[in-house]
Amino acid sequence: MQHPRIRLHTDRLPTGPWIFARQVPYQETPPDGTLVEVVDHAERFVGHGLYNGSSDIRVRLISRGKRSELDHPRDFLLRRLAAAARLRRKTLRLPEVTDAWRVAHAEGDDLSGLIVDHLGEALVCEYHSLGFFRLREELTWALGELFPGARVLHRVPRSARGREGFQQRDLEELDRQENLEVEIHEHGLAFPVTPGTGHKTGWFCDQRDNRRRIAALARDRSVLDLFCNAGGFALQAARAGAREVTAVDLDEVALERAERARDRAGLGQVRLRHADAFDLLREVCRAKRRPELIVLDPHKLVRGKAGLDEGRRKYLDLNTLGIEALAPGGLLATFSCSGALDLPTFLGTVFQAARRAERGVRLLEVLGAAPDHPQRPAFSRSRYLKGAILAVD
């Protein structure tokens, strides 16, 4: 099959899967979302990618193999997704502990701009690439081969809609998708989830191992879980023997799901509160009794490089309040899911927060996303989630 050709400015090949607009000289270009063949300035074959003239990421490379590898896109997607699923099933053995796991992690699985999550009986395809959205029929077929009987849902996050140039007609069919509630299971607890709605794909698979790690530290402690969403950290902490747990979020729908999961598990020591995390921390700072373990897992506070300074100030304020609110000898588990904020900068911000709070801290552990969120060496942003556990004097 002959695909439209995109010629690069130079003979220097990109190390990662993203080819930016500055690397592509003016030339006759195909429609946005088209599967293309990429050659260097000397006309040598580079690979295949998804073209988008509306995005600064002009081409997302998805293959550097043979010229014939994308002759049949449907079969290519089946091979690539099968390899990704095999890693999770055979190597990581995730179905033994959960039915909520990431099947494909975009650049980490050489599928730049595509995320696929397995949530109970449903699969959610989240598109950060217009090109993969154009291939959604082929993706649905391939996933049906790998997961017979699963319901395949499609989602385009708001951040990608403008950046990738999605048109309203592209999104109309998504609005017609029927909401499907499923029950997912993780380390012995059940949670109600509506795949494809709310935050991300409907569940934070990336925090699965961290929820169990923090729970192991919660025994006999009072716990404050902020930005709790559906209660993943809070309920695991209560199940592990926390003395009391308060879970806080501004999202009333998420809190209702957390309440249902709590009641199903019989974890009555979990108290749910609808409140702003910053306001609540200020309230706790004035109280006589302080929590002994605080979890800070906010939504993305840095949307991109342009918002880095403002977002870093928010992380600084949040962690300052979190450290001030802890009882002496308490533990802080703090996270950032902002890809534009790297780990050294995040840790530096947390340490600066400790100085502002005039509290001594000791870094006990650095955390990241679960292993079903892998990273290719040439694309560090795949490891977007970063966290730390600190002991606070």
N, C-alpha and C positions, 0 to 999 in steps of 0.2 A: 504494500500500500504506500502511495506517495503522499507524504505530508508536506504542508507549506514549510518553507525554509527560512530560518532566521540566522543572519550572519553577524558575528560579533565584531567589535571594534578592533580587537587585538588577537594575537595568538596565545596570550596568557589565559589559561583556563581558570574558571572560578573554582575555589577550593570547596565551597559548599554548594547547596542546591539552588541558591538564589542568584539570578542574573538581573542586575539593576538597569534602569533606563539609560544611565550614562555609558553602559557597556554595549549598548545596541545603537548603531548609527541609524540615521534616517533611511528608511527603505520602505518598499511596499509591504504592508503588513496584513495579516489575516484578521478576521473578526476576533474580538476578545473571547477568551475561553477556548481557543482552538488548540488542538494537539499539534505541535510543530517539531520539525527536525532542526537541530542547532548545529552550525558549523563555525569554525574560527575564521579569522581574517584570511587565512590561506586556503579556505574552503575544505579544511579537514573536518571530518565528522566528530562532533562532541557528544551528542546524545539526543534524547527526546525530552520535551518539556511542554508545559502548559503556558500559552502566551496570553498576556493581558496588557493591552496598551493603556488601560485606565489606571493601572497600578504602577508605583515606582518599582515594585518587584515585577520586572517586565516578563521574565520567564522563570518558571519553577521547574527545574530539572527533576525528572522522575526516573530516568534511566540513562546510564552511560554504557549500555551493552551494545549488542549488535544492531546494525541498521534495520534489521528485520524484526527486532524484538517487539515493536509496537504495530506490526502489521494487523494484528487482531487484538485491539485494546481490551476486549472482554476477557480473553484468555490471559493476557498480561496481568490484569487486575486480580484474577483468580489466583495466579501463581504468587503474586506479591502478598496478597492477603492471607493465603494459606501459610506462607512462611512466617508471617507475623503471628497468626493464631497458633501455629505449632510451638513457637517460643513460649507463649503463655500457657498452653495446655501441657506440653510434654516436659519443658525445662523448668518453668516456674511453678507448674502444677496448681495454678490458681483455682480451677474449679473445685479443688479439694477443700478450700477455705471460704470461697465466696462465689456468688453468681453475678457479681458486679466487678468487671475488670475491663481494661482498655485493650481492644483488639488491635488497633493501629494508632500509632502516635506520630502522625505527620512525618516531619523530617527524620525522626528517630527510626522510622521504618521505611524510609525512602519513598514516602507518599506525601510530599510537601503540600501543605494546605488542607490535608484531610485527617480528621479524627474519627474513629469508630469506637464506641463504647458498647459493651455487652451488659445490659441491665435486665436481669431476670429473663423473661421471655421475649424481650425486645432488643433491637440493635439500633443505636442512634448514630447517624452519619452527620458530623458537624463540619460545615464547609467554610474554610478560610481562603478558598481558592475558587474563583468562578469556573475555572477549567474543570475541576472535579465535579462541581455542580452540574455542568453540562454532561458529565459521564454518569449521572446518578442512576440511569436505567441499567447500565452495565454493572455498576457497583451493587445494585439491588440483586441482580442475577447472581453475581459472584458470591455475595454473602448468603444467598439462598442455598447455594451449593454447599457452603461450609457449615451453615447453621440451619438445617432443614426445619421448617415450621416457625422460625423466628419472625416476628413482625419488624420490618425495617422502616424506620422513621428518619426524616431529614430535617436539619436545622441549620440556619444561617445566623450567626451571632450579629448583633447590631454593629459591632465594631468592624466587621468585614463587609457589611452591606455598602457603605460608602467607599471604603478603601478599595474594594474590588470592582466597584461599578455595577452592582446588581441592579437590575431594573425591576419595577413593580410587578411586571408580568412574570418575572422569575420567581417571585415570592408568593404569588396568589395561591398556588397549589399547596404551599406549606400552611397557609392559613386555613385551608380546608381539611387538614389532617385531623383525624379524630383523636382526642386526648385519651391515652390509655394508662390506667394506673396499674402498676405491678408491685409485687413485694420482692425486695432484694434481701439477701442474707449475707452478713459479714461477721466473721469470728463469733458466731453464736447468737447474734441479734438480727431481728427482722425490721426493715424500714419500708414504709409505703413511699413509692416514687412514681412520678409521672414523667416518663422518658421524653426528652426533647423540650421540656419546659423548665422555667426557672433559671437557676444559675447553671452555666456550662451545659452538659447534656442531661442534667437531672440529678446527678450524684457525683460527689468528689472522689473518684476512684484513686486519685493521686495521694490522698491522705490515709489510705487504708492501713498501712504499716505503722504510720505515726500515731494513729488513734490507739493502736494496741500498745505501742511503746509508752505513750503518756499514761495510759490506763495502768500500766505496771507500776508507775510512780505515785498513783493516786490513793493507794490503800491507806485508810485511816486519816486522810487529809480532807479538808474542806476545799472544794474546787469551784472556780468561777470560769465558765466557758463562754467567751465573748465571740460574737459573729457565729453563733452555734449552728445556723442553718437547721438541718433536720435532726440535730442532736448527736452526731456521730461521736465526737469526743466525750460529751457529757454522759451519754448512756454507757459507753465502754468503761469510763471511769467509775460510774456507779456499780456496774457489774463486777468490777475488780475490787470493790470494797471501800470506795470513798465514803467518808462519814456523811457528808452532805454535798450536794451539787446544785449550783445555780447556772442555768443556761439562758443566754440572752441573745435576742436578735430583733431587728426592726421589721423583718418580713413575717407578717402574720400567717401567711400560707405555710411557710417553712415551720413556724412554731406549732401550727396545728398538726403537721406531720410528726414533729418531734413528740408531741403529746400522745398521739396514737401509738407511736413506737414505744414510748415509756410505759404506757398502760398495758400494752401487749406483753412487755417483758416483766411487768410487776416491779418496776424500779421507782417506788414511791418517794425515795429520798431526792429525786431530781425535781427541782423547782424551775419552772419556765417563766421568763419575764420578757415582756415586749418593751424594749427600751433602746436608747442610743448608747453605744458602748462608751463613748467619751464622757457623756453625762453620768452614766452609772459609775464609771471609775472615779470621777470626782466625788460622787456620793460615798463610795467605799473609802476613799482617802480620809474622809471626815469621821468615819465610823470607828468605834472602839475595837470591834472584832474584824480581823482582816482574813481574807482567804489565804490558804497555804499553798495553793497551786492555781495559777492563772494561765489560761490558754488564750492567745491572741491570734486569730486566724482570719484577718479581714479580707474583703474582696480586693480586687486589684486596685491599688492606690496610685500606680504609675501607668498611664495608658500608652506612653511612648517616650522617646528621648526628649521631646519638647516639654513634657510634663514632669521630667525627672526631679527638678529642684523642688517644685511644689509637693510632689508625692513624697519625696524624702522627708520634708518637714512634717507631713502627716504621720509617717512612720515614727519620726522622732517624738512627736507629741504623744502618740499612742503608747509607745513603749516607756516613755517617762512616767505617764500615769500608771501604767501597769506595774512598773517597778515600785513606785511610791505606794501603791495599794496593797502590796504583798506583806504578809506577816514576816517578821524576822526569821530567817532560815527557810523561807518559802522558795518555791520553784516557779520559774517563768518559762513557758513554752511559747515561742513567738515565731510567726511565719510571714513570708511574703510570697505571693504568686505573680509578682510583677516581673516579666522577663527582661525589661529594660534596666532593672536594678540588679546588679551582679552581687554575688555572695560577699566579697570583701566590703563593698559599700554598705550592704545591709548589716553585716556584723559591726562595722564601724559606727553605723547609726545607732544600733542597740547599745553599744558601749558608751557612746556619747550620751544616750538617754540615762544610763546609770550614773554618769557624772552629774548630769543635771538634777537627778533625783537625790544625789548625795548618798548613794547606796553602793556598797561594794558588791561585785558580782564575780562569779567564777563560771566560765564556759565549760559545761559538762559534755555536750554532744552537739554536733552539727547534723542536721537532718535534710532530707531531700524527698523527691517524689518516689513512689513505689516503683519497682523494677519493670512493671509493664509500661513505664514511661521512659524508654531508653534514649540514649544520646549517641549520635555519631560524632566522632572526634572533630570533624570539620564544622559542626554546628552546635555550639555550646548552648544556644538559647533553648534547646530541647529540654534542658534541666532548669526550667523556669522556677520551680518551687524550691524555696530554701527556708530552712528553719533552724532554730537553736534552742537548746535547753540550758537554762542558767540557774545556778543557786544564788540566791540574793541574801546578803548578810542582814 
